[in-house]
Structure formats: structure tokens, C-alpha cells
Amino acid sequence: MTPDEAEMLRLAKSKAQKLLDDLIRQQASLDANPPKISAENLALGREAMQNAIASARRTIKALEEAEQIGLEENEDDDIGRYN
């Protein structure tokens, strides 16, 4: 992995974590003060928020896995260079 690729992954992970933190904060706020809408719409909104949080978590996990693969590739490159 090149330094530029590593930096892109680091930045993407940082942004994904910020998104996740914001979504969790918004969910807590909405749970504490639910809007005055029908129970059905409230349930749909909660489900959508939970889906967004799950998606952000999957994104972070995928970025972490990509980062690990990049590190392993770099280690393999280093080993091959010295053999």
C-alpha cells in the first residue's frame, strides 16, 4: 500500500467514524425527545436510523480490513525485497 493509499484509508475511516458518532448521537436525541408523529412513522424512522448505523459500522469494518490487507501486503513486499 502506498502512503497515499494509507492516508486515503485513514481519512475515510475517520469520516466514517464521525458519521457513526453523529448518527448515534442523533438517535439518542430522538429517543429522548421523539417527534410528534404517528407510531408507525416513528417506528419506520427508528428502523431507518438503525440501518444507517449498521451501515456505518460495516463501512468502518471494511475499511479496517482493507487497511490490514494493505499492511500485510507491505510486509510481504518487505520480505520479498530481502530474499
N, C-alpha and C positions, 0 to 999 in steps of 0.2 A: 504494500500500500504506500502510495506516495504521501509526502507531508501534506499536500493539498487535499488529497482524498481523506486523510485522517482529520484534517481541520473541518472539512465539509461534514463528516460524520459527527464530530464533536458539536458543531453548530446545530445540526439537525436534531441531535439528541437533546441539546439544551432547549431548543424551541419546543420540542415535543413535551419535555418535562414541564415547561412553563404553561403550555396548553393544558396538560393534565392537572396541574396545580390550580389553574384558573377554573377549569370545569368542576373540580371537586369543591372549590370554594363557592362557586355559583350554586351547585347542588345543595350544599349545606344552607346557603342563604334561602333558597327556595323552600327547602324542607322546614326551616324555621319560620318562614313567612310565606306560606303558599298563596298564590294569586287567587282571586275570587273568580274561579272558572268552574265549570262542571267537573264532577268527579271523574268522568270519562276522559275529558281533555287533560285533566291533571295527571291521570294515570299514563296517558299517551306521552305527555311531556316528560314525566319521570323516566319512562322507558327509553325515550329518545336520549335523555341525558345519560342514562346508564350505558346505552350503546356507544355514545360518544366517548365516555370514559374508558370503556373496554377497548375501543379502537385506539385511543391514545396510548393505552398500556401495551397493546400489541405492537404499535409502531415503535415504542421505546425498546421493547424486547427485540424486535427485528434489527434495529439499529445497533443494539449491543451485540447481537450475534454477528452482524456484519463487521463490526469493529474487531471482534475476537478472530474472525476468519482472516481479516487483514493482518492482525498481529501474528497469527500462525504462519501466514504466507511470508511475512517478513523474516520470521525465524527460519523458515525453510530456505529462503534466499540466502540468508547469512550462513547457514550450514553448508549449502552448496558452494558458496564462494570459497570456503576454506578447505574443501575436499578435493 
